[in-house]
Amino acid sequence: MRKFLFYVLALSSFLPIAACTSEYNLATRQQETLIYGTQKEVQIGDAVAQQIEEHYQDKIISDIDVNQRLQNILARIVAVCDRKELRYSIKAI
C-alpha cells in the first residue's frame, strides 16, 4: 500500500482569536512562546502552504478516490477541532 504524506493548510479567517506556538530561540537558547492573532497565523499558513505546493507540485496526487478519502478524514478531524472558524484543506503528496 502506498504511503502518503498529508498536510493541512489553514486558510482564511480574520476573527480576533490569538493562537500560541513555541519555538526554540538559538540566540537565547530557550523555548519561547509566541502569540499570534488569527490573521497572522493564516498568513503564515498560506505562505508555508504555497512553498510546499511549489516544491512538491509534480508529486501532489490528484486521484479522486484518494482525495475523497482525505476529505472524509479531514471532516472528522475538523468536527472535533476547537478552531471551526478556519477553513481547512488537505492534499496528498
VMD Tcl script that builds the backbone (N, CA, C; Angstrom):
set m [mol new atoms 279]
animate dup $m
set s [atomselect $m all]
$s set {name element resname resid chain x y z} {
  {N N MET 1 A 0.841 -1.180 0.000}
  {CA C MET 1 A 0.000 0.000 0.000}
  {C C MET 1 A 0.889 1.246 0.000}
  {N N ARG 2 A 0.493 2.234 -0.763}
  {CA C ARG 2 A 1.255 3.489 -0.820}
  {C C ARG 2 A 1.189 4.223 0.504}
  {N N LYS 3 A 2.250 4.910 0.789}
  {CA C LYS 3 A 2.246 5.792 1.955}
  {C C LYS 3 A 2.095 7.218 1.452}
  {N N PHE 4 A 1.279 7.959 2.130}
  {CA C PHE 4 A 1.017 9.340 1.739}
  {C C PHE 4 A 1.443 10.284 2.852}
  {N N LEU 5 A 1.992 11.390 2.442}
  {CA C LEU 5 A 2.307 12.461 3.383}
  {C C LEU 5 A 1.176 13.464 3.306}
  {N N PHE 6 A 0.540 13.699 4.418}
  {CA C PHE 6 A -0.608 14.596 4.448}
  {C C PHE 6 A -0.195 15.930 5.073}
  {N N TYR 7 A -0.750 16.957 4.569}
  {CA C TYR 7 A -0.571 18.238 5.232}
  {C C TYR 7 A -1.869 19.021 5.177}
  {N N VAL 8 A -2.068 19.753 6.190}
  {CA C VAL 8 A -3.293 20.534 6.299}
  {C C VAL 8 A -2.935 22.003 6.154}
  {N N LEU 9 A -3.694 22.664 5.342}
  {CA C LEU 9 A -3.467 24.083 5.114}
  {C C LEU 9 A -4.606 24.863 5.733}
  {N N ALA 10 A -4.294 25.664 6.671}
  {CA C ALA 10 A -5.332 26.507 7.276}
  {C C ALA 10 A -5.502 27.722 6.381}
  {N N LEU 11 A -6.726 28.001 5.982}
  {CA C LEU 11 A -6.990 29.115 5.074}
  {C C LEU 11 A -8.075 30.028 5.615}
  {N N SER 12 A -7.961 31.252 5.336}
  {CA C SER 12 A -8.880 32.360 5.594}
  {C C SER 12 A -9.659 32.334 6.889}
  {N N SER 13 A -9.537 33.396 7.577}
  {CA C SER 13 A -10.330 33.713 8.756}
  {C C SER 13 A -9.651 34.894 9.408}
  {N N PHE 14 A -10.433 35.870 9.761}
  {CA C PHE 14 A -9.849 37.054 10.346}
  {C C PHE 14 A -10.519 37.421 11.661}
  {N N LEU 15 A -10.932 36.433 12.421}
  {CA C LEU 15 A -11.526 36.680 13.724}
  {C C LEU 15 A -10.428 36.967 14.733}
  {N N PRO 16 A -10.674 37.815 15.692}
  {CA C PRO 16 A -9.621 38.218 16.628}
  {C C PRO 16 A -9.349 37.186 17.730}
  {N N ILE 17 A -8.918 36.017 17.345}
  {CA C ILE 17 A -8.570 34.961 18.295}
  {C C ILE 17 A -7.054 34.807 18.250}
  {N N ALA 18 A -6.434 34.676 19.386}
  {CA C ALA 18 A -4.982 34.528 19.429}
  {C C ALA 18 A -4.607 33.060 19.410}
  {N N ALA 19 A -3.527 32.758 18.730}
  {CA C ALA 19 A -3.006 31.400 18.673}
  {C C ALA 19 A -1.616 31.399 19.274}
  {N N CYS 20 A -1.269 30.344 19.953}
  {CA C CYS 20 A 0.056 30.236 20.566}
  {C C CYS 20 A 0.866 29.184 19.844}
  {N N THR 21 A 2.129 29.431 19.778}
  {CA C THR 21 A 3.075 28.448 19.282}
  {C C THR 21 A 4.366 28.665 20.052}
  {N N SER 22 A 5.231 27.705 20.003}
  {CA C SER 22 A 6.521 27.903 20.660}
  {C C SER 22 A 7.618 27.480 19.703}
  {N N GLU 23 A 8.765 28.086 19.890}
  {CA C GLU 23 A 9.916 27.733 19.076}
  {C C GLU 23 A 11.176 27.927 19.898}
  {N N TYR 24 A 12.202 27.213 19.502}
  {CA C TYR 24 A 13.479 27.313 20.192}
  {C C TYR 24 A 14.248 28.481 19.597}
  {N N ASN 25 A 14.655 29.430 20.437}
  {CA C ASN 25 A 15.411 30.600 20.011}
  {C C ASN 25 A 16.888 30.285 20.168}
  {N N LEU 26 A 17.607 30.227 19.061}
  {CA C LEU 26 A 19.034 29.900 19.112}
  {C C LEU 26 A 19.844 30.961 19.840}
  {N N ALA 27 A 19.427 32.217 19.725}
  {CA C ALA 27 A 20.164 33.306 20.364}
  {C C ALA 27 A 20.081 33.215 21.883}
  {N N THR 28 A 18.889 32.933 22.418}
  {CA C THR 28 A 18.713 32.876 23.870}
  {C C THR 28 A 18.843 31.464 24.424}
  {N N ARG 29 A 18.842 30.481 23.512}
  {CA C ARG 29 A 18.896 29.057 23.894}
  {C C ARG 29 A 17.747 28.671 24.820}
  {N N GLN 30 A 16.573 29.227 24.525}
  {CA C GLN 30 A 15.380 28.932 25.315}
  {C C GLN 30 A 14.191 28.699 24.394}
  {N N GLN 31 A 13.256 27.904 24.898}
  {CA C GLN 31 A 11.988 27.718 24.210}
  {C C GLN 31 A 11.133 28.949 24.503}
  {N N GLU 32 A 10.593 29.579 23.467}
  {CA C GLU 32 A 9.813 30.796 23.647}
  {C C GLU 32 A 8.403 30.597 23.117}
  {N N THR 33 A 7.431 31.149 23.835}
  {CA C THR 33 A 6.040 31.095 23.412}
  {C C THR 33 A 5.730 32.346 22.616}
  {N N LEU 34 A 5.122 32.157 21.460}
  {CA C LEU 34 A 4.746 33.265 20.595}
  {C C LEU 34 A 3.230 33.303 20.499}
  {N N ILE 35 A 2.666 34.482 20.553}
  {CA C ILE 35 A 1.222 34.633 20.443}
  {C C ILE 35 A 0.926 35.408 19.166}
  {N N TYR 36 A 0.175 34.770 18.281}
  {CA C TYR 36 A -0.210 35.387 17.023}
  {C C TYR 36 A -1.720 35.561 16.993}
  {N N GLY 37 A -2.175 36.616 16.352}
  {CA C GLY 37 A -3.590 36.741 16.058}
  {C C GLY 37 A -3.931 35.781 14.923}
  {N N THR 38 A -5.187 35.488 14.762}
  {CA C THR 38 A -5.602 34.541 13.734}
  {C C THR 38 A -5.176 35.009 12.344}
  {N N GLN 39 A -5.293 36.300 12.065}
  {CA C GLN 39 A -4.913 36.814 10.746}
  {C C GLN 39 A -3.443 36.520 10.454}
  {N N LYS 40 A -2.567 36.748 11.404}
  {CA C LYS 40 A -1.139 36.486 11.215}
  {C C LYS 40 A -0.897 34.992 11.043}
  {N N GLU 41 A -1.580 34.189 11.843}
  {CA C GLU 41 A -1.428 32.737 11.746}
  {C C GLU 41 A -1.848 32.240 10.356}
  {N N VAL 42 A -2.943 32.778 9.823}
  {CA C VAL 42 A -3.421 32.395 8.500}
  {C C VAL 42 A -2.413 32.822 7.437}
  {N N GLN 43 A -1.843 34.017 7.579}
  {CA C GLN 43 A -0.840 34.486 6.617}
  {C C GLN 43 A 0.375 33.566 6.606}
  {N N ILE 44 A 0.825 33.160 7.772}
  {CA C ILE 44 A 1.966 32.240 7.858}
  {C C ILE 44 A 1.600 30.905 7.215}
  {N N GLY 45 A 0.411 30.396 7.536}
  {CA C GLY 45 A -0.036 29.130 6.953}
  {C C GLY 45 A -0.141 29.191 5.444}
  {N N ASP 46 A -0.668 30.292 4.913}
  {CA C ASP 46 A -0.773 30.452 3.462}
  {C C ASP 46 A 0.608 30.463 2.806}
  {N N ALA 47 A 1.555 31.167 3.426}
  {CA C ALA 47 A 2.907 31.248 2.865}
  {C C ALA 47 A 3.587 29.876 2.873}
  {N N VAL 48 A 3.465 29.153 3.976}
  {CA C VAL 48 A 4.070 27.827 4.067}
  {C C VAL 48 A 3.398 26.871 3.081}
  {N N ALA 49 A 2.077 26.931 2.984}
  {CA C ALA 49 A 1.339 26.065 2.058}
  {C C ALA 49 A 1.786 26.308 0.619}
  {N N GLN 50 A 1.967 27.564 0.269}
  {CA C GLN 50 A 2.405 27.893 -1.091}
  {C C GLN 50 A 3.796 27.321 -1.361}
  {N N GLN 51 A 4.698 27.435 -0.396}
  {CA C GLN 51 A 6.046 26.893 -0.566}
  {C C GLN 51 A 6.015 25.373 -0.729}
  {N N ILE 52 A 5.193 24.709 0.068}
  {CA C ILE 52 A 5.084 23.250 -0.020}
  {C C ILE 52 A 4.524 22.851 -1.379}
  {N N GLU 53 A 3.460 23.529 -1.815}
  {CA C GLU 53 A 2.862 23.195 -3.106}
  {C C GLU 53 A 3.833 23.446 -4.261}
  {N N GLU 54 A 4.615 24.517 -4.200}
  {CA C GLU 54 A 5.588 24.787 -5.252}
  {C C GLU 54 A 6.686 23.726 -5.265}
  {N N HIS 55 A 7.141 23.327 -4.096}
  {CA C HIS 55 A 8.225 22.341 -4.002}
  {C C HIS 55 A 7.777 20.961 -4.459}
  {N N TYR 56 A 6.540 20.593 -4.147}
  {CA C TYR 56 A 6.039 19.256 -4.460}
  {C C TYR 56 A 5.001 19.262 -5.583}
  {N N GLN 57 A 4.984 20.293 -6.421}
  {CA C GLN 57 A 3.931 20.444 -7.416}
  {C C GLN 57 A 3.771 19.234 -8.322}
  {N N ASP 58 A 4.839 18.548 -8.654}
  {CA C ASP 58 A 4.733 17.386 -9.531}
  {C C ASP 58 A 4.426 16.098 -8.768}
  {N N LYS 59 A 4.306 16.176 -7.441}
  {CA C LYS 59 A 4.044 14.992 -6.630}
  {C C LYS 59 A 2.691 15.013 -5.937}
  {N N ILE 60 A 1.921 16.074 -6.101}
  {CA C ILE 60 A 0.596 16.153 -5.493}
  {C C ILE 60 A -0.317 15.168 -6.217}
  {N N ILE 61 A -0.977 14.329 -5.451}
  {CA C ILE 61 A -1.814 13.267 -6.005}
  {C C ILE 61 A -3.205 13.816 -6.314}
  {N N SER 62 A -3.654 13.591 -7.546}
  {CA C SER 62 A -4.961 14.106 -7.959}
  {C C SER 62 A -6.017 13.007 -8.065}
  {N N ASP 63 A -5.699 11.802 -7.644}
  {CA C ASP 63 A -6.646 10.686 -7.692}
  {C C ASP 63 A -7.910 11.022 -6.901}
  {N N ILE 64 A -9.071 10.899 -7.546}
  {CA C ILE 64 A -10.349 11.295 -6.936}
  {C C ILE 64 A -10.648 10.479 -5.682}
  {N N ASP 65 A -10.409 9.164 -5.728}
  {CA C ASP 65 A -10.694 8.317 -4.563}
  {C C ASP 65 A -9.812 8.676 -3.369}
  {N N VAL 66 A -8.535 8.908 -3.625}
  {CA C VAL 66 A -7.611 9.274 -2.548}
  {C C VAL 66 A -8.039 10.598 -1.935}
  {N N ASN 67 A -8.364 11.567 -2.774}
  {CA C ASN 67 A -8.744 12.884 -2.267}
  {C C ASN 67 A -10.079 12.857 -1.530}
  {N N GLN 68 A -11.012 12.022 -1.962}
  {CA C GLN 68 A -12.282 11.897 -1.242}
  {C C GLN 68 A -12.046 11.272 0.132}
  {N N ARG 69 A -11.175 10.296 0.189}
  {CA C ARG 69 A -10.845 9.677 1.482}
  {C C ARG 69 A -10.214 10.706 2.415}
  {N N LEU 70 A -9.321 11.522 1.878}
  {CA C LEU 70 A -8.693 12.576 2.680}
  {C C LEU 70 A -9.726 13.579 3.173}
  {N N GLN 71 A -10.659 13.966 2.318}
  {CA C GLN 71 A -11.700 14.913 2.724}
  {C C GLN 71 A -12.536 14.345 3.866}
  {N N ASN 72 A -12.827 13.050 3.807}
  {CA C ASN 72 A -13.579 12.402 4.881}
  {C C ASN 72 A -12.799 12.408 6.189}
  {N N ILE 73 A -11.504 12.135 6.108}
  {CA C ILE 73 A -10.648 12.163 7.302}
  {C C ILE 73 A -10.596 13.573 7.869}
  {N N LEU 74 A -10.398 14.555 6.992}
  {CA C LEU 74 A -10.327 15.950 7.431}
  {C C LEU 74 A -11.636 16.387 8.089}
  {N N ALA 75 A -12.749 15.989 7.529}
  {CA C ALA 75 A -14.052 16.363 8.105}
  {C C ALA 75 A -14.195 15.807 9.519}
  {N N ARG 76 A -13.693 14.604 9.750}
  {CA C ARG 76 A -13.763 14.010 11.093}
  {C C ARG 76 A -12.857 14.762 12.070}
  {N N ILE 77 A -11.707 15.205 11.596}
  {CA C ILE 77 A -10.785 15.958 12.453}
  {C C ILE 77 A -11.390 17.328 12.788}
  {N N VAL 78 A -11.893 18.018 11.782}
  {CA C VAL 78 A -12.465 19.351 11.978}
  {C C VAL 78 A -13.681 19.291 12.910}
  {N N ALA 79 A -14.422 18.195 12.866}
  {CA C ALA 79 A -15.606 18.049 13.713}
  {C C ALA 79 A -15.269 18.119 15.197}
  {N N VAL 80 A -14.060 17.744 15.576}
  {CA C VAL 80 A -13.659 17.770 16.984}
  {C C VAL 80 A -12.632 18.867 17.271}
  {N N CYS 81 A -12.398 19.718 16.295}
  {CA C CYS 81 A -11.411 20.794 16.406}
  {C C CYS 81 A -12.009 22.009 17.107}
  {N N ASP 82 A -11.190 22.716 17.872}
  {CA C ASP 82 A -11.633 23.939 18.540}
  {C C ASP 82 A -11.657 25.148 17.606}
  {N N ARG 83 A -11.031 25.047 16.456}
  {CA C ARG 83 A -10.896 26.190 15.538}
  {C C ARG 83 A -11.808 26.025 14.325}
  {N N LYS 84 A -13.088 25.920 14.551}
  {CA C LYS 84 A -14.044 25.696 13.467}
  {C C LYS 84 A -14.228 26.930 12.581}
  {N N GLU 85 A -13.785 28.092 13.039}
  {CA C GLU 85 A -13.932 29.302 12.236}
  {C C GLU 85 A -12.947 29.333 11.061}
  {N N LEU 86 A -11.947 28.468 11.067}
  {CA C LEU 86 A -10.984 28.403 9.975}
  {C C LEU 86 A -11.471 27.471 8.885}
  {N N ARG 87 A -10.999 27.701 7.676}
  {CA C ARG 87 A -11.249 26.766 6.575}
  {C C ARG 87 A -10.007 25.908 6.430}
  {N N TYR 88 A -10.199 24.617 6.270}
  {CA C TYR 88 A -9.087 23.684 6.166}
  {C C TYR 88 A -9.147 22.979 4.820}
  {N N SER 89 A -7.984 22.626 4.307}
  {CA C SER 89 A -7.916 21.773 3.129}
  {C C SER 89 A -6.768 20.797 3.332}
  {N N ILE 90 A -6.809 19.723 2.587}
  {CA C ILE 90 A -5.817 18.667 2.749}
  {C C ILE 90 A -5.446 18.142 1.373}
  {N N LYS 91 A -4.196 17.757 1.209}
  {CA C LYS 91 A -3.715 17.214 -0.059}
  {C C LYS 91 A -2.771 16.056 0.234}
  {N N ALA 92 A -2.692 15.146 -0.705}
  {CA C ALA 92 A -1.780 14.006 -0.585}
  {C C ALA 92 A -0.577 14.237 -1.494}
  {N N ILE 93 A 0.591 13.945 -0.963}
  {CA C ILE 93 A 1.820 14.050 -1.740}
  {C C ILE 93 A 2.403 12.660 -1.859}
}
mol reanalyze $m
mol bondsrecalc $m
mol representation Tube
mol addrep $m
